[in-house]
């Protein structure tokens, strides 16, 4: 039986919001005490906490777990090498969503029952090591500050955006509604509920964070499909969500599967932090299959989005053939609109590429501890950079597609008869049902010049 006291040093600064402990078995080679092929370690574990050095320990969780050993002896198994250690793969041990207490106590017991063949064939256990993966205090400060600032920023632009739409005489079109929904999902993932984990032992923080990120992923991926589609559809097909059910349906289904998979592990860990889906052969195969399928689907989605962007560019190029027949002022006006819209589409494509890369790396990083020598590391700069990119992109979309308050009368343009009521910028207000911008109206296949 072994016990270990872990002091949460980070509570003196900011609380660690998540910790994972990986168990490493240091097993010694002894003649007559070899590790059997496929040996399984039965572990009885308990977790307790206290907030000072004199109070009694309060038990948090207790469980009996099984972990399959995968050990190799790199030298010859002879008497001369007796006492050398096996090289064993890391084993998942415990995962906590919140570390709100000062001290934690781990009790580990490996009972032996030869009749039931419990913990038989494990060799001689010389030592047990723990590797802790946690969010350090420096990153926590930066992360909390970012989320607090960005929550206020997105909330302000979202209120301003919807107020501009509500001032129009027409009803909001589908694209405007989807942009607003994207702002809501971004605000939801921004809300810094992690502040409360400093004083409350919220063990569901990891699950809640995964749910928030899943909702944002599904909303962002759906938005890109609708955003490109609304600049491709005929006038009769626009402004109807039912048109996109074939594209949005698989995204929603994939997000639901992601939620079910997450509940299979994170949901159980709400009551048993020692549970791991990687502990069993079936769970490992399912987890590996999910990571591979999710990566393939993400790549296919990006290729499909590239195809849609290509169609949008080709559609716009077709519209440019009518520009030489316009007056110089109006031609320059539309050329500026087209240039800015193409730039926005390229930024969208770059954002989608970075999002897909981040999603795949995150899934690989989730399971790389279980793959032996193959490791992938995600540093804090990349993580915060992607998060900041999402917020900047959503902020820019709402700013660019907010209806403008500007109007240009007959005295301001020689083409006033043709341009009356239209703004000369990407954020033009169209007061009829054609849509929120001139680009939106112009890119329709049946648009009239």
N, C-alpha and C positions, 0 to 999 in steps of 0.2 A: 504494500500500500504506500502511495506517495502523496504528498501534499505540497502545494505551492501557493504562496501569498503574492499577489500581484498588486503593486501600488499604482494607482492611477495618477501619475505625476502631472498629467495635462490639465487636471481640474484646477490647478493653481492658476492656469491661464484661461483656457477655454476647453470645454469638454470634448473628448474624442467621440464622434458620432457613430463610429462603427469599428469593430475589431474582429479579426479572424485569427484563430490560433490553429496552426498546423502542427500535427504531432509527428515527430521523427523518432523511430525506434532504433536505438543503438544496440544491436544484437551481436553478441560475440560468438565466434566459432569455437565450439568445443567438440573434441572427438567424442562420439557417442551422443551428442546433443545437437544434431543438425536441424536446421529449419526445413520443415517439410514443404513440398511443392503445394502452393495454394493454401498455406496456413492462414487461419483466421484468428485474430486476437479479440477476445471477449473482454470488454472494458466496462467496469462500473464506475461512473463518474458523478460527482456532485459539485455544485457551484453555490457559493454563499458570498455575502458582502457585509461590510460595516463601514461607517464613516469616521471612526476614530479608533485609537489603539486600545481602548479599555472596554468598549461595549461588546455584547455578544454577537456572534455571527448569525445572520439571518439567511436561511436557505432560499435560493432562487430557483434551482432546478436540480433534478436528479434523474439519471437515466442509465440504462444498460445498452451499450452499443457494440456493434461488431465492425471490425476493420480488417480487410484482407491485406496480408503482407505481400509485398513484391520486393524481395531481397536477392542480391547477388553477391557471391564471394569471388573477388577478382583474382585471388591467388590460389595456388594448389591447396587442397584440404589435407594437409599433412600435420604431423605432430609439431614440426618446426613452426608452423603458422598458427598454432593454437593460441587463442586469446585475441587474434585480430578481429576487427569488426566487419560485419556485413555492410554492404551499401544498399540502403533501403529507400524506396520512394517515399515522399512525404504523404502523410495521411491527413485528411481534413478532420479537425477535432471539434471546434466550437466557433459559433458566429453570433455576435451580439449586435443589435441594432442601435443600442444606446449604452453609454458607459457613464452613468450619473453618480456613481458612488466612489468613495475614496480608496477602499481596499476591497480586493476580491480574493476568495480562497477557493482553490481547486483541489479536490480530493479524487485521486485515481487509484483504482484497485483492479488487479488482474487475478481473479480467483482461479484456482486450478482444481479440476475434477477429472481424474483419469477415467473413471467409469463412464461419464458422459462425454469424455474426450473434449473437455473445455480447456482451452489454453494449453493443449498438448502439442508438441512439435514446434514450439517457438524458439527452441535453442535456449541460450542463457541470456537473460535481459540484464545488461550492465548499466544502462542509463536511458533516460528519456529527455529529449530536448523539445523546446517549444519555439516556434517562429511566430511572431506577432505581426500582423499586417494591420496598420491603423492609420487614421488621418491625424497628422501631427498638428501641433498648435499653430505654427506659422501659416500653413495652408488653411486651417480653420478660420483664422482671422481674415485672410483674403477672401475666402469663400463667403463668409457671413457678410462682409462689407459689400461684395459684388451683388449678392442677392438682395440686400436691403436697398441699395441704390437703384438697381435695375427694376425692382418691383415698382418703385415710385415712378420711374421714367416711362415704363410701358403702360402703367395705369393712366398716367396723365395723357399720353398720346392717344390711347384708346378712347378715353372720354372725349377728347377733342375731335377725334375722327368720327365718332358716332354722332356727335352734336352737329358736325357739318352735314352729315347725311340726313339727319332729322329735319334740317332746315329746308330741304328740297321739297318741291311740290309732288314729286313722284315717289313711289315706293322703292325701297332699296332693291337693287338687282342682286342676283346670286353671287357674283364676284365680290360685291361689297359685304354681303353677309358672311361669306367664307373668310374674308380678311378679318372681319370683326371676331369671328370664332377663333381664328388663329391667334389674335391678340389675347383672347380670354385664356386659351390653353397656355400661352407664354406666361401670362400673369400667374396662372395656377402653379406652374413649375417654378416660378420665381419666388413665390411667397416664402419668406425665411422662417418656416416653422422650426428650423433647427435651433433657433434661439431658445425655444421652450425645453429642448433636450438638456439644457444646462441644469435646470432645476427639477425636471420630471424624468422618471425612468420609463421612457416610451420605447418599448422593445419593438414596436411595429414601424419604426422610422425607415428601415431598409425597404420593407415591403411598400410603404407609402411612397417612398422615393421612386421605386420601380414603376408603380402605378402611374404616378405623375409623368414620368418620362415616357411611358408607353402611350398615354393619352396624347402627349405632345407629338410623338413620332407619327401616330396615326393621323393627327390633324395636319401636320406639316406635309406628309406625303400626299394626303388627299388634296390639300390646297394646291400643290404643284400641278397635279393632274387637272384640276378644274381651272387653274390659272392659265395653263396652256390651251386647254380645250375651249375656253370662252373666247380666245383670240383666234380660233379656228372654225368654230361652228357657223352654220348659216344663221341668218337672223331669226328664222322660225324655230331653230333648235336651241337657241341661247336661253339663259336664265331659267333652266329647268334642271333640277338636281337628278331627276330620273334618267337623264341622258348618260350620266356617268356611273351608273350602278355597276356596270361590268368592270370598271377600273377601280372604283372605290370599294366595292364589295370584297375583293381579295385582301385589300389593305385592312379592312375592319376584321375580317376573319383571321388574318395573320396576327393582328393585335390581340384578338381574343385567345388564340392559341398561346401567344406569349404570356398572357395573364394566367392561363391555366398552368402552364409550365412553371411560372414563377410561384404560384400558390402551392405547387407540389413540394417546394423546398422552403421558401420564405414563410408560407402559411404554417407549416409544421414547426418551424423555428420560433414562432411566437410563444409556444409552450415548451418546446424542447430545443434549446440552442445547440445541442450536440448532434442533431440530426443533419445528415448530408445525403443528397441524392447520389453523390459519387461513391458512397460507401458500398453499394451493391453493384453486381455486374450488370443487371438489367437497368438500373438507374444510370450507370456510366454510359451504357450504349445509347439510352434515350437522350441523355444530355449531349453526347457527341453528335448524334443524329440531328438534334435540334440546332446545334451550333452550325453544322454544315449546311443544313437546309436553309436556315436563316441567312447565312452568308450568300448562298446561291440566289435566293429570292431578292436580296438587297441589290445584288449586281444586275439581275434581270430588270428590276425596277428602274435602275439608273439608265440602262440601255434603252428602255422604253421611253423614259423621259427625254433622253437625247434625241430619239426619233421624233417626239412631239415638238421639241424645240426646233428641230430641222424643218418640220412642216410649217411651223410658225414663220420662220425666216423665209422659206420659199413663198409663203402666202404674201408676206410683206413685200418681197421682191417683185411679185406680180403686180402689186398695187403701185409700185414706183413707176411703172410704165406710163401712168396717167399724169405724172408730175410735170413733164415738159410742157404740157398744154396749159398749165396754170400760169398765172402772173408770177413775177419774180418774188414778190413779198410772200405770197401764199405758198409757193414752191419751197422757199427757204424755211417757212414755218413748218411744213410737213416733213421736210428732210431732217430738221432738228428733232421733231417728234420721233421719227423712225430711228435716228441714231441713238437717242436716249433710251428708247424701248429695247433696241437690240442689246445695248449695254446692260440693261436691267435683266434681260433674259440670260446673258452670259454670266452675270453675277448669280442668278438663280441656279444655273447649271453648276457653277463652282461651289456654291453652298450645298447643293445636293450631293456633289462628289465628296466633299468633306464630311457630310453627315453620314453617308454610306460607309466611308472608311472608318469613321469613329464608331459606328454601330458594329461593324465587323470586328474591329480591334477590341471593343468592349466585351463582345461575346467570347473572343479567343482568350482575352485576359481573365475572364471569369473562370475558365477551366484550365489555364496553363499550368497550374500547380499539379495537375493530375496527369500531365503528359510527359513526365520525366525530364529530359534535357531540353525540350522545346519550350522556350519562354518568350513572352512578349510583354514589354513594359510600357505603360502609359504614364508619362510624367504629368505633373500638375499644370505646366504651361500649356500643353496640348489640350488638357481637359477644360481649363478655364478659357482657352482661346476658342474652342468650339462653342462653349456656352455663351461667350460674348458675341460670337458671330451670329448665333441664332437671334439674340436680342437685337443686334444692330440691323439684321435683315428684316425682322418683323417691324421694327421702328421705321425703316425706310419704306417698306411696302405701304404701311398705313399713312405715312406722310405723303408719298407720291400719288396714292390713289384716293386721297381725301378730296372731295369736291372743293373747287376753288371759289373764292368770293369775288374774283375779279371779273369785270365785264368790259367789253370794248365796243364802243358805239360806232356810228357811221363816220364821225369825224376823225377816227383814229386809223382807218384803213381804207384804201381804195377798193378793197374787196369786201366792203361791209355788207353788201347785199348777200354775198355767199357765206360770210363768216359771222353774221350777226348772232350774238348770243353764245359764241364759241370763244374759249380762252386760247391763248397762244402759248400753252405749256402742257406738259404731260398730265398735269392734274386738272385738266379742263372739266368744267361742269357741263354736262349735257342735261338739259331740263326735261327731256322726253325719255321714252322708254328704251332708247338705244343703248344706254349704258353710262358708266361713270367718266369715261375719257374719250378723246377723239381717236386715239389709237384703238380703243375697244370698238368704236363704231367703224373705223376704217378697215380693220382686219377681218371683218365679217365677209364671207364668200359672196354674199349678195348685197354688200354695201354699195350704195350709190354715191358717186362723187358730187 
